[in-house]
Amino acid sequence: MFDTVYYGNTITQWLIGIGVALGIIIVLKAAQRLLIWRLKKIAQRTVTDLDDLVVDMLGHTRYFFILTLALDAGGHLLTLPHLATRILDQVAVIGVLLQVALWGNQLVAYSLGKYAKAAEGESASGATALSFRSASETVPPSPSHQSPSAPPAVAPVARDVHRRADDLRTPRHCL
């Protein structure tokens, strides 16, 4: 019964290929869960957020990535036509590229979040400095130095200070 040949492989070879694919899926999913669990515990004890990034990236590892790796490995144990082997290899490459793109997206989101926090911190300290500066600049001149028809000197300076504070809040690449 197990010696019957289907598409160039015996039933035993097919079962071995399927078994290897399933084994890889089980091992990789278990490793993923274990790594996430261990790294979360470590991440709670550390100050840096790089370990949180690694946990997020591992958490965003998709099932299709593991499945394509497993099917490619299981398929290489079988005697398949050249076209089928090429298709398996190409599907595996596409799966890897898609997963790398998702990890890259996580990395970009992390970097933008860090940049936004840094820009927010700079705008807060910059706004404090500007508010101190604006308080010293917005003191109106004495009436003897200003003609009655001239507009007050406070308005342009205050407007300029608000414009500078807005520039600090806006990331440079958005200007």
Residue pairs with C-beta under 8 A, 6 or more apart in sequence:
1 11
2 10
2 11
2 12
2 15
3 10
3 11
3 12
4 10
4 11
6 14
7 80
8 78
8 79
8 80
8 81
9 17
9 78
9 79
9 80
13 77
13 78
13 79
14 78
16 77
17 74
17 75
17 77
17 78
18 74
19 74
20 70
20 73
20 74
20 77
21 70
21 71
21 73
21 74
21 75
22 70
24 66
24 69
24 70
24 73
24 74
25 66
25 67
25 70
28 66
28 69
28 70
29 66
32 58
32 61
32 66
35 58
36 55
36 58
36 59
39 51
39 54
39 55
39 58
40 55
42 51
43 51
43 52
43 55
49 110
49 114
53 106
53 107
53 110
56 106
56 110
57 103
57 106
57 107
60 102
60 103
60 106
61 99
61 103
62 98
62 99
62 102
64 95
64 98
64 99
65 95
65 96
65 98
65 99
67 95
68 91
68 92
68 94
68 95
68 96
69 92
69 95
69 96
71 88
71 91
71 92
72 88
72 89
72 91
72 92
75 84
75 85
75 88
76 85
76 88
80 88
115 171
116 171
119 168
119 169
119 171
120 169
122 168
123 165
123 168
123 169
126 165
126 168
127 165
127 168
130 161
130 164
130 165
130 168
131 161
133 161
134 157
134 158
134 161
137 157
137 161
138 154
138 157
138 158
138 161
140 146
140 152
140 153
140 154
141 153
146 152
146 153
167 175
